[in-house]
Amino acid sequence: MYRVFEALDELVTILEEARGVPMTSNCIVPRGDALELLDEVRDALPGELDDAQDVLDKKDELVGKAEHDA
């Protein structure tokens, strides 16, 4: 899980150091580096988070059906 925070810190650094686009608040970010870090974050997150989201989605579905039936 520590890798998640490390990768997020690297993403923040990339954005902070990115070259700005004149006359806008936009910047140019190295796409490959950012996507690689995001993949690392995704891989570092435990699979249980996906399972937990499935449970929450099912709960919302059941509560919605119950409210509709009531």
C-alpha positions, 0 to 999 in steps of 0.5 A: 500500500505504501507504493500507492502513496509513493506513486501519488507523490511522484504524480504530484511532482510531475504536475508541479514541475510540468511546463506551463502552457502560456496564457492558460492554467494548463501544463504539458505532462509526459503522458507515458510517465503519468500513465505508468504511475497510474498503472502502478497505483491501480496494481498496488490497490488491494483487490478487496477494494473492488469487492467492497465497491461491488457490495456497495453497488448491490446495497444501493440497488437493494435500497433503491428497490426497497424504496420503490416497493415501499 
